[in-house]
Amino acid sequence: MYKIMLADDEGIVIDSLKFIIEKEFAADCIVEFAKTGRSVIELAENFRPDIAVMDIQMPGINGIDAMREIREANSHTVFIIMSAYDKFDYAKEAINLGVLEYLNKPVGREKIVQVLRRAMAMIDRDREKRSQDLLIREKMETVIPIIENGLIQNLLYHEYFQEDIENFKNLLGIREDYAYMAALVCGETQEGNHMTNAVGASIRVQNAYKEIREVTDEYLPGIMGAVMANKIAVLIPCREAKMEYNERILLIEKARELARKLKARTDVAFRVGIGSVKQMHEVAESYNEALNALVQSTSRVAHVDDAPVGILYEENYPRETEKMLFELTEKGDVKGVVAEAGRFFDWMEESYGAYMMDIKLKSLEFVLRAERISYESGGGFYHFRSRQDYLPTLMELQSLEEVRAWFSEKMENACRNVAVKKESPSGSIVEKARAYIDSHYRNKDLSLDEVSRTVDISPYYFSKIFKEETGRNFVEYVTDIRIGRARELLLSSDMSMKEICGEVGYGDPNYFSRIFKKHAGVTPTEYKEKK
């Protein structure tokens, strides 16, 4: 259905246009008309036409000014000018207003119908586009919370590869490399530093989640996670690595107002904890800071920088170097660890070169910490007395260069153990499985479950890593072992076919013969005769 407005001060023109439209387009159109500039504007406000056929010279407000007024209120109207005036200034103004066609009176019926069809086609395309835009918007309103929660979950629980985070950022249009976390904690009421009836409140918050998202976005615009127990995590991206004092004060005030607004809208009490700015992949630490700030405070809003939590370092302590050193250890980056260990030792030597015992103790602390990371990642076997010579060795070292060498070697070894484990996490398991298969292939009941139980991992995971390491699945590997042994026996022994069949783990000679031919291309008897 198309709404068409006719604007002309000549009744005969309006009657002619109505006749053509009704005859050509019948019930597809609703037609209204006006004969003065003011009445055209008033009609357009109520009628909201899809198409307006306008004359320029009308009593009162002229057609160009009327179109300008209508355009401000309705940007989708398609204008067609039909006038006896063909002045250049009018045509120029019409072009600026996006007029579809400028027709000079008199105009033939076919031309009018042709222009109207073009206008209707434009309207159809515009309607289709708006419909698609609304559909996309509707879908995005459903999908975006899922994507946002996916990013939050990945960051908080470290269940990601770096490219996963980059994909999330691209989908959500995040360009910043830094962020901080806020923790919204709800309950019936606040008692001290905790919230009462957390379970009941979380159910009510879950039901009002969409409204809470909208309110939160007014005060803490960012990425909002799902309700977890009585907590909601909010990620707020930022450009700078540090938040200035005035910015922090303003943020706290916004968080206070947010808590008040949420209470008024949901009748649930909220507390807001805010962590410090971190790099995007470290925001789990910021979220923990936000929760700890609430634990250490009874305020409705608590910022980590205002709470007595965290470690206070001396002014020039290389915190970033320390953090990078152990992050690289977890990744198994041997080259990076050696470089960062050197930088940290340089700082110790420059700042405290006269205090060798303190440097030895710090070196020991870092080595033990790196080895713990190594053991936890599966890089080697832990023995209680494996470090019995560390302290005596350090005590005997006479120079900082010797301490440096010891420190660098131990840090490198710990990291290398992690790297080796990452490169071949399943090697020892598969070797153990192979040894078991080699000594038990004669057992006709040998199965994947039996071998996976022997190496103490699930059948599914064992099957996966076994194929990754050997290039063959379990059945193929066992069959190759058995047929290989059968070939040896066929050539080097006088055993009967039935005896060989049993010797290599098959209970049915006919089945054994079929399997042998499939692998060797000939039957066992033909193989023996041929060789």
Disulfide bonds with the S-S distance in Angstrom:
none
